[in-house]
Amino acid sequence: MTAAEAFKRLKEGNARFASGRARFPTVQKEVLKELAKGQQPYATILGCSDSRVPPELVFDAGFGELFIVRVAGNVLGPSILGTLQYAGTHLKTPLFVVMGHEGCGAVKAAIATKFSGARHRSRIALLLKNILPALDGLDGTQTPEALLRSAVEANVRHTMRELLNTPEAKLRIAAGGVKLVGAVYELESGRVRFLE
């Protein structure tokens, strides 16, 4: 499957999900037996851990179709980068998606840190360090809702830039056949907005 085909498939799955026509297949024993032999997911998705944003359901995908990495605020770190490298090197997924979502609590916490001086527990503060650079240049005088919307998108774009600067991404993109896209999931509509 090409990156373009994988991207089209994600869009179609999300359209079914958002319109209430998701297929949510029952997994047959034959399917599980076949999947036990190995996996060939068509896309790798780095998303937030938020329980309201399960990528398999959002994209109406079945077992073995998506390789999912979830962490609060869809941020990078050594373990996440290692997992993404595995997806590219061994699974050879043609499409990588960084997906944030409306109302992200991690992004809200980073906004509170940057614009209000809020303090957080040590490990949460460490997580937020990955989000704070994405907030540079944002207008802190916007309404809280507008600021959060801007920050969620800025965080996705920041993570994408970090990924594009890795040696592995540079090599795979130069070789062709791989695509990286950003996305924001809309909680109320169920739609995924892909970023230009």
Disulfide bonds with the S-S distance in Angstrom:
none
